Amino acid sequence: MENVYAALLLHKLGKEVTENGIKSVVVAAGAQADEGKIKSLVASLKGVNIDQELASASLAVAAAPSAGAGHEAKKEEAPKKEEKAAAAAEGLSALFG
């Protein structure tokens, strides 16, 4: 993943995305550079308009449902479980209390 970030950083800075450039960024960040993965990434980016791909990717993300909606539903379920656990505990205390 760090290789992709390095390629995006180079592109953002207006630099050519090359094997040496990606390797330099990854090593400067303190990570281990994997030559094979870097070569594969550079080869797959050859002829790709990165700006256009980023624009289409951001449209896909904007169209996806937000994670917050599902998270809200989970928050609503949590108190119900706690109430059931409290009711169960009260029942047990009646048996042993």
C-alpha positions in Angstrom: 0.0 0.0 0.0 2.9 2.3 0.7 3.9 2.0 -2.9 0.6 3.3 -4.1 0.8 6.2 -1.7 4.3 7.0 -2.9 3.1 7.0 -6.5 0.2 9.3 -5.6 2.6 11.6 -3.8 5.0 11.8 -6.7 2.0 12.5 -9.1 0.7 15.2 -6.8 4.1 16.9 -6.8 4.2 16.8 -10.6 7.1 14.3 -10.6 7.3 11.4 -13.0 6.1 8.1 -11.3 9.2 5.9 -11.8 10.6 2.9 -10.0 13.4 4.9 -8.5 11.0 7.7 -7.4 8.7 5.3 -5.6 11.6 3.5 -4.0 13.1 6.7 -2.8 9.8 7.9 -1.2 9.2 4.5 0.5 12.7 4.3 1.9 12.6 7.9 3.0 9.4 7.1 4.9 11.2 4.3 6.8 9.6 1.3 5.1 11.1 -1.6 3.2 11.0 -1.2 -0.6 9.8 -4.3 -2.5 11.4 -4.1 -6.0 8.9 -6.6 -7.5 5.8 -4.8 -6.3 7.2 -1.4 -7.3 8.0 -2.7 -10.9 4.5 -4.2 -11.1 2.9 -0.9 -10.0 4.9 1.2 -12.4 4.0 -1.2 -15.2 0.3 -1.1 -14.4 0.3 2.7 -14.2 1.9 3.1 -17.7 -0.6 4.9 -19.9 -3.0 5.6 -17.1 -4.4 9.1 -16.6 -4.1 9.2 -12.8 -6.1 12.5 -12.5 -9.0 10.9 -14.4 -8.9 7.7 -12.3 -8.8 9.7 -9.1 -11.8 11.7 -10.2 -13.8 8.6 -11.1 -12.8 7.0 -7.8 -14.0 9.9 -5.8 -17.4 9.7 -7.6 -17.7 6.1 -6.7 -16.9 6.8 -3.0 -19.5 9.6 -3.0 -22.1 7.3 -4.4 -21.5 4.6 -1.8 -23.7 4.6 1.3 -22.0 6.1 4.3 -20.7 3.9 7.1 -22.4 6.2 9.6 -25.9 4.9 8.8 -25.0 1.4 9.8 -23.1 2.6 12.8 -26.1 4.5 14.1 -28.2 1.3 13.9 -25.6 -0.6 15.9 -25.7 2.1 18.6 -29.4 1.7 18.9 -29.1 -2.1 19.4 -26.5 -1.8 22.2 -28.8 -0.4 24.9 -31.4 -3.2 24.2 -28.7 -5.9 24.8 -27.7 -4.1 28.0 -31.3 -3.9 29.2 -31.7 -7.7 28.6 -28.5 -8.4 30.5 -29.7 -6.3 33.4 -33.1 -8.1 33.4 -31.4 -11.4 33.4 -29.2 -10.4 36.3 -32.3 -9.3 38.3 -33.9 -12.7 37.7 -30.8 -14.5 38.9 -30.6 -12.4 42.1 -34.2 -13.3 42.8 -33.2 -17.0 42.7 -30.2 -16.6 44.9 -31.0 -13.5 46.8 
